[in-house]
């Protein structure tokens, strides 16, 4: 028995030692490339934070410097212009739109105005294919590859390690970036060259709008029929129709908490991109088109800075109901 216990102890020590070696090797690999980060809003800050916590050598820029400065406590070097990130091997961007992306890369103080040129730009923003291609072309002239890598999730999803990433661009660039993308999110999907990732993200966000509107409609229907929102959504979440998204959205629907994660204005922008692509490609999207008009109604009613889940309350109003918070603690599936 003593020999058996001793062998178990030795095996445990070896296992712990191997895990430690693997962790050291992972950290060394992550530090093999110097990273730059542009854009530290709600999403960008949380994503950069994960890279820093994993031990990555990261410098960061944000137009409002004070929003980036808390990253310094995690080891980031905060810079005053994107041009100061030109000596980084890989630069990430997480900005609001195509004009911002072009400015931070190609503007007077952009990355390409610096003294060097990165190996790779990874753009995680939600921008149009045309806006992305414009930047890709400018980078190519300087010998810098680009990955389009839009993401699905929000700051809370990032903190829970549940963010998903879709990437497109040169395969060699994806191979270089993959370990960093896997630090940021749990799921990383490569879909090919060029701007294919933009198409995937647009399709994703159109689905986001349609699913949310459908969820609002059936929730109102059930409540009008006498079923509480928390009971209906508990059943949905435990059925084959449930998803990470429906579970995540349940606390907001139950307690009418519209603290913004994604605003109606941003949703309309992406639905417009999706419908424009559908028109260009000759794809019929009647349900998406109808949902887009309902999102527009929310915006016309002044709901611009709240969460897009406000569609629930508008659906209730259209059905002659006034909703009240159920004041029930509900699991969002992320903790």
Steps between C-alpha positions, in 0.01 A plus 500: 500500500784739585665429163166556323449832680856606423447425130179705503682789665781487244246493214318799647824695538595419140157607377523832686854550371392431141210743533740764630738446210216518250377824657850650483532399135161653422595828667831505311317445171254778578787738571675413173307779324467859622138611493332835450137571586288785361158573650417444867125549516288244687594218264855600415599551862376156604675332206832678559473414869486128421818525291681682779381252762639220281841669511506657153736792434238763414497874431166679473348813348159657539380837371398586857817400680338468843295202377821310420701599807353232736669241278835634617443333838502167312827580324390685188698791359258781412589705192371834373457421128443187291827580318686403819377142447668464160789302654265236642491161324121470513252785543137442599225753431156522662341825384153633420489503121685508166599867524656442843681192371642689204605789726691292756680305227539738205448845655763766572575340837398148404703183529634535146629849584745347747865417454442127443230265370336214695490148362126473547188703573207318661178701480228383739262787423163462326558693177387464141685281253581808293644691798708202602630438147612864475723456804615154386619648169694778677668249730591270212694781333717515813546123524264455795241222505150549638249273666136597523399352837162632619368355824172388654431601859530792737721602791333259743529214250870582458556494876335158514734374226209429264576743216504352148712622209468454124809577292591538134819597320822321404521156665858570611378814678228302676754240611711779654199660669314194619656463844414863581145470370456190715602702807232756419220250430403136537406438138706610199379416148705559184275538194746579222668794330401861446193643675298181547501551878310827451222313320481245782479773766232689307295178471552440872372844597199478270415174678553679832231754410255242365541265799456785749183622329362144487588448867321827584190392310462158662579643846220755464266233363565273798458781752171603343397137541585505872855362504775691683801602295745317724303175475470514122867582451611232746316246285642640175855502637473134602350394168666431166408859405706648780847643443778685673338818366145432624634409844724806507210728401257351751588724801446812287165373369384396847609815683484753214863600541601684184854589601659509154700207369409575137279794409211513250705746291788254471261216421335706225843572349578131474156408374537766230833346403338158481204618293733692266704182448180306437391748234843491336508120495135448415405329828147542636482588873137588584520424874821700537344792311196500730721485809709789373187718486412409860852595610454830317176558690689455826753761390223739385347466848825629652652168606852566375727457802337200665534128431333360189299272731265799526326330206315301768335809645407633158343167412303512824377853422393388152305221672325731747713403801711690750779283641635510855826358628452158661788578742630144492865398507567300185817320390645641176702187430833683503608466863 
